[in-house]
Amino acid sequence: MSWASWTTAGVYTGRGGVLTEEAGIITGDLTVHTTWTEGEARVAVQYSGASDWFTMSGSPVPCASEEESRDLHDAVVEAVRGGGGATVRSLPHLSG
């Protein structure tokens, strides 16, 4: 079984924040974490320095490789910075 994970701290949300499954829209200084295993990527966010993680809406998503999941993580970080109620499924390469 292959797996990988990436974490990026200190990501400030753009106006409108990020949509999560558990808490709705959250905004501010977040940490973004992506875990890839068994062909899917799971994305979670938390307020930087906090202990509670929230599932980013649209997660998990199919992800064929470790490289693809790293690209997904980078795209999610940019989406969080963009705000607008960002979700994993709203990323351009996943919407078609």
Secondary structure, 3 states (H helix, E strand, C coil): CCEEEEEEEEEECCCCCEEECCCEEECCEEEEEEEEECCEEEEEEEECCCCCCEEECCCCEECCCHHHHHHHHHHHHHHHHHCCCECCCCCHHHCC
